[in-house]
């Protein structure tokens, strides 16, 4: 009984807002990123212009996009509803920030507001933790971009924060605390599962100015016991044959290209979100992220995450 009381107190403490000063917008995209993208696009420079043209041509960046929010997400059954809408909300927010056209901000806000009013639970067995991680950081990033759009900040931001902190964040925390029976072995799940939940807890921490949530995520990334901790996410540092250069081997190496690539992108998301708040996770542990990332992908692959920035 005493143990349960301590656990309950821990969770209560974690979700009490600890208000500090974060940089806003300060997740994947900052105002300086936006200014740089604008200048490159205006100068018709590639790859920025080509990436912008690609972004503006897809249906998930169209201001007529209609959200399909529902009260319950079961990832194997209807998870696509959430991940498509989350992608559209982010794309439209980026399009507003760069173009200045408020129709894109309004469209992004409609998506976020729809999910804030509808979403009550994530289901789907352990798969719900993929939804909480992947879509958690995506939704928080979209809201972070819109926070300085007055109609959104006045009418919708509070409800979006409420949804993220009551539906998404508790799952991020539970999973990283290994609260599921399937986590009796802390390294049971591939690294993508935990990396996405670290990214989400970080992003929600910034959006809500909650230093406690931020510190929890950063500490787990540095010192956790599962595969989302950096020394488990990148399992070994080996020498490249012929050059002797150190190379990082990811925990997802040997799986299909999609999963292995996603782990790299999530490491980049975590590193970039931290970097924009003054925390250098790219350089942490002797540049462990960069030993995997820089020596594995062509530099322009980062455009898969940042598109044009």
N, C-alpha and C positions, 0 to 999 in steps of 0.2 A: 504493500500500500504506500509506504514511504517512497519507494522507487517511482511508482506511478505519479505521485504528487510532484516529484522533482522533474519528471518528464513533462508533465502538464505545465509546470512553471516555466520550463525552458521554452516551450512553444509560445506561451503567452508573452514572454519577454521578447522573443524574436519578432513577433508581429506588432508590438507596440512601436509606433513611429519614433525613430531617433532622427531628428531633423538636423542635417548638416548642410553645408554648402557644396553642391556638386556643380560642375560645368554643364550648362544647357544651351543648345542641344549637345549632348556629350556621349552618345553611344557609338554606333557605327559611323555616323555622319555629324560633322561639326559645321558651323557657319563658314569656317575657312575652307573646308572641303567644297561647300556649295559655291563660294566665291571663285575658287580655282576652277571648278567645273564650268561655271558660266564663262570665265575668260577663255578657256580652251575651246568651248563650243562656239562662242562668238568669233573666235579666230579661225574656225573651221579646221581645227587640228584633230588628227587621229592619234589614239583610238577613241578619244572623247566624243567626237562628232558621230562616228559610226555607232558607238554604244548608245548615245542619246537617241539616234534615229531608230535603233532597235528597241529601246525602251518605249518610245512613243508609238511604236507600230503595233504593239501587242494588246490583246483585249484586256489584260490585267492592268493596263495603264489608261484605259478609256474612261472618261468621266461619266459615261452612261452605265458603267459596271453596276450590277445589282447584287447586293449581298444576299447570302442564303443562310442567315443565322438560324440556329435551332437551339433548343434548351439543353440537349444532351449530345455529346460527341462520343461515338464508339469508333475508334480509329480504323479498325478493319472494315467497318460497315459504311461509315459516312465521314471519315476523317478528312476526305478531300474537300468537303465544304469549308472547313476551317482553314486548311492550309492554302487553298486558292484565294480565299478572302483575305487572309493575312498578307499574302504576297501582293494582292491588289492594293490593300491599304498602304503598304510601304511604297510601292511604285508610284501611286498617285500623290503621296506626300512628297516624294522626291521631285516629281514633276512640278508640283506647286512651288517648292522651294527654289527650283532653278528657273522656272518660267515666270513666276509671280502671278500666274492666272489663278484666281481663287476658286474657279470651278473644280479644279483638281483637289484642292484642300477640302472643299465641301463634299466631294465624292469619297475621299478617304475618311472623313469624319462620319459620313453615313454608315460606312462599313463598321467602323469601330463602335459607333453608338448602337448599331443593330446587335452586335455580339454582346456588348455590355448589358443590354436589356434582356437578351434571350438566354445566354449561356449560364447554366446552373451546375453542370457536372460533366466531368470527363470519365468515360467508361472504356471498356475494352480490355479488361485484365491488365497485365503489365504494360500493354501497349499504350495505356493512357499516359504513361510517363514520357513516351516519345512525343505525344501531343503537347503535354505541359512544357516540355523542354523546347522543342523546335518552334512551335507556334507561340509559346510564351515570349521568347526573346524577339520574335518577329513582330508581334502585336505591340510590345513595349517600345520597340524601335519606331514603329509608325506613330504611336502616340507621342513619343519624345519629339519627333519632327514637327508635329502639329501643335505642340504646347504653346507656341507663340502666335498661333492663329486665334484671334480673339473669340470668334463664334464657338470654336471647339473648346478653348480653355474655359469659357463661361458656361457652356451648356452640356458638355460631354465628358470633359477630362475626369471629373470626380467619379462618374459612373464607370468609366473605363478602368480607372485605378481600383475601384471597388471590386470589379470582376476579376482583375488580375491578382489582387491580393487575397481574395476569398476562394477563387476557383483554381487558379493556376499556381500561385506561389506555394500554398501548402503542399502540393504534390512535388514541386521542386525540392522542398526542404525534406519531406518524408523520404523521397528516393535517395537523396544524398546522405541522409541519416540511416539508410539501409533498414527502413521500417517494414518492408515487405518480406514475407517468408521466403520468397525466391531469392532474397539477398542474404541468406544465411552465409553464403560464400560471397564476400564483398566484391570479388572480381568475377562474378558469374556473368554479368552483362558486358557486352562489347563497349568500347570507350564512347561511341556516339551517344549512347543513352545518358551517361553521366555528363559528358561535355555539354550536351544541349541543355541540361537542367542547370549546370553552372552558369551558362550564358544567360539563361532566363532569369535566374535569381539575381545576377549582376544587373541585368537590364531593368528589372522591376525595382531594384534598389535605387538606381539612378532616377528613374521616372518619379518615384515617390519620395526622393530625398531621404531614404532610410539607410543610414550608414551600417546599421546592424546586419541587414540583409546583404549588403555589399561585402562587408567584412567576412561574413559566413562563406560566401561564394569564393572569395579570394583565398581564404584560409583552406577551403576544401581543395581548390585547384593546386595549392602548394603542398598540402600535408595530408590529403585524404587517403583512404585505404582502398578505394575502388579504382576502376580503370579510367575515371575522369580526372584523376590526379595526374599531374604532369609526368612524374617518373613512371607511372603505369601506362599513361596514354602514349608515351614514346618510350618503349621498353628498353631499347639498347642503343648505344652509340657505337658505330662500327667505322672502320676505315674503308674508304672507297678504293677498290683495287686500281693500282696504277698511279693514283694521285696522292693517296694517303689522307685525303680530306675526310674529316669526321662527318658521318651521315647518321641521321636519326631514323630508327625503325619504329613505325607506328604499331600500336597494338592491333589495329585493324588490317595490317599488311597481310596479304594472302587471301583476303576475302575478295569479293567482286570489286570492280573499279568504283562503282557508285558508293559503296560503303566506305572503302578506303579513302576516296576523295572527300566524302562528307566529313570524315574525322579531321582532315586537313583544314577544311573550310571552317569547322567549328573552333578549331584552335586559333584560326585567324580572327574569328568573331570575338572570342574571349580576349585575345591579345589586343585587338583594336579598341574594344570597349574600355579595357583597362587603360590603354595608352591615352585615350582621350580624357581620362580622369587623372592623369599624371602617374599612373602605376605601370611600370615597365615589365610586363609579363613576357614580352618577346625576348628580352635579355635575361630573364630569370633562369637560374640553374644553368649557367654557362650557355645561354642562347638556345636552350633545348628546343623551343618551338621552331626557331629559325633553322636549326640543323635538319629538321624534318621538312619544313615548308620550302625554304629557299632552294635546297638541293634536290627537291623532288619535282616541283612544278615550274613551268615557264612563268616568269613574273606577271604576264598579262592574265594568268589564271585568277589572280585576285579580283579581276573584273567580274567574275562570277558572283562575288559577294557584294562588291561596291559598285558594280556596273560601270559607272562613268566617273568615279571620283578618284 
